[in-house]
Amino acid sequence: MQIFKNRWFVRFARREKISDDILFKVIEDAERGIIDADLGGHVIKQRIARPGQGKSGGYRTIVIFKQGGRAFFVYGFAKNERGNIDKDELVAFKKAAEHLLELDAEQLANLLENGALTEVIP
């Protein structure tokens, strides 16, 4: 399983002090079938607990996820700042999923090289 985060998510995770180890565990859960919300089109929502608190008041992450393949963290928000994503955003995430999950090795390498994506390494 390859796990990536986009440039926006890198900044979000840094600001909220969400480590790659935590992101890796979130995807391990998804691989085991523990998915908080399947939004369709290879888009899932996974919860992350705030340090010292539970998941219910923590963060929500939008992940483009293909079982046994690749996962891309593309968006995150704190539950106390926002209730959910809207329908237009979901449509955009599903379109992004189509694109990202079809990338070949060379295209993926180019995105990593130019900083559009960063690999999650536990």
Backbone torsions as a table, in degrees:
resi	resn	phi	psi	omega
1	MET	NA	126.2	174.9
2	GLN	-101.4	136.1	-177.4
3	ILE	-125.7	132.4	-177.3
4	PHE	-133.5	162.9	171.1
5	LYS	-134.8	142.0	179.4
6	ASN	-80.4	171.7	-176.0
7	ARG	-57.7	-42.9	179.8
8	TRP	-60.8	-45.8	-177.2
9	PHE	-67.3	-33.1	176.4
10	VAL	-56.7	-46.9	179.5
11	ARG	-65.2	-42.8	178.4
12	PHE	-59.7	-48.8	-178.3
13	ALA	-63.4	-39.1	178.9
14	ARG	-64.2	-47.1	-178.5
15	ARG	-62.3	-38.7	-177.1
16	GLU	-92.7	1.8	178.7
17	LYS	59.2	45.9	176.2
18	ILE	-98.3	114.6	-174.2
19	SER	-82.0	162.5	174.6
20	ASP	-62.9	-32.8	176.9
21	ASP	-59.2	-42.4	178.8
22	ILE	-65.9	-44.1	179.6
23	LEU	-62.3	-39.9	178.2
24	PHE	-60.8	-42.9	179.4
25	LYS	-65.1	-35.9	177.5
26	VAL	-60.4	-42.4	-179.9
27	ILE	-73.9	-34.5	173.8
28	GLU	-57.7	-43.8	177.1
29	ASP	-59.4	-46.6	-179.6
30	ALA	-61.1	-39.8	178.1
31	GLU	-62.4	-31.5	178.0
32	ARG	-84.6	3.0	179.0
33	GLY	91.2	5.5	178.5
34	ILE	-90.5	92.1	-177.5
35	ILE	-120.6	126.8	-177.9
36	ASP	-68.7	-41.2	176.9
37	ALA	-154.9	123.6	174.2
38	ASP	-92.5	112.8	-175.7
39	LEU	-92.7	1.6	179.0
40	GLY	87.6	159.2	176.8
41	GLY	61.7	32.5	-179.2
42	HIS	67.5	25.2	176.4
43	VAL	-113.5	125.8	178.2
44	ILE	-126.0	159.3	173.5
45	LYS	-116.3	126.1	178.7
46	GLN	-121.4	140.0	178.6
47	ARG	-93.3	147.0	175.7
48	ILE	-129.1	131.0	179.3
49	ALA	-73.3	146.1	169.1
50	ARG	-74.2	148.8	178.4
51	PRO	-54.9	127.2	178.3
52	GLY	80.0	3.8	179.5
53	GLN	-131.3	176.6	177.5
54	GLY	-88.4	178.5	-179.2
55	LYS	-72.4	-27.3	-172.8
56	SER	-62.3	-31.5	178.8
57	GLY	-106.0	15.1	-174.0
58	GLY	-93.0	-134.9	-174.7
59	TYR	-108.7	154.2	172.1
60	ARG	-116.0	134.2	178.1
61	THR	-121.1	142.3	173.9
62	ILE	-101.8	124.9	-174.5
63	VAL	-127.3	130.6	169.2
64	ILE	-87.2	121.6	-165.5
65	PHE	-139.4	128.4	171.7
66	LYS	-124.4	116.6	-178.0
67	GLN	-48.3	126.2	177.7
68	GLY	72.5	6.5	-177.2
69	GLY	-121.1	-100.2	-177.3
70	ARG	-129.1	156.6	174.0
71	ALA	-135.5	140.2	-179.5
72	PHE	-130.1	116.3	172.1
73	PHE	-78.4	118.6	-174.3
74	VAL	-117.6	-18.9	-178.1
75	TYR	-159.4	149.4	176.8
76	GLY	-151.2	154.5	177.9
77	PHE	-157.2	154.0	176.0
78	ALA	-81.7	138.9	-178.0
79	LYS	-59.2	-34.4	-177.7
80	ASN	-76.5	-11.2	179.0
81	GLU	-97.0	-24.2	-174.1
82	ARG	-157.4	140.9	-179.5
83	GLY	-78.3	-44.3	-176.7
84	ASN	-167.1	177.5	173.1
85	ILE	-87.2	158.2	179.2
86	ASP	-94.8	174.6	-174.8
87	LYS	-62.9	-39.3	179.0
88	ASP	-63.4	-39.8	177.9
89	GLU	-64.8	-41.1	179.4
90	LEU	-61.6	-42.3	177.2
91	VAL	-59.3	-44.2	179.5
92	ALA	-63.5	-40.7	179.0
93	PHE	-65.6	-37.6	178.4
94	LYS	-66.6	-38.0	176.1
95	LYS	-66.1	-40.7	177.1
96	ALA	-62.3	-38.1	179.2
97	ALA	-61.0	-43.7	178.5
98	GLU	-57.2	-45.1	-178.1
99	HIS	-68.2	-51.8	-174.4
100	LEU	-64.8	-38.8	-177.0
101	LEU	-75.3	-11.3	177.5
102	GLU	-98.5	-0.2	-179.3
103	LEU	-62.9	136.9	174.1
104	ASP	-88.5	176.7	-175.1
105	ALA	-60.9	-38.7	-179.0
106	GLU	-68.6	-43.6	178.6
107	GLN	-62.7	-42.4	179.1
108	LEU	-63.6	-42.5	178.5
109	ALA	-61.0	-39.9	178.2
110	ASN	-63.9	-41.7	179.0
111	LEU	-66.4	-36.2	176.2
112	LEU	-68.1	-41.3	-178.2
113	GLU	-65.2	-39.4	-178.3
114	ASN	-88.1	1.9	174.6
115	GLY	85.2	4.5	177.0
116	ALA	-68.1	-30.2	175.9
117	LEU	-129.0	151.9	175.1
118	THR	-130.6	136.5	178.9
119	GLU	-80.0	140.0	175.6
120	VAL	-86.7	117.6	-179.0
121	ILE	-123.9	115.2	-177.4
122	PRO	-69.3	NA	NA
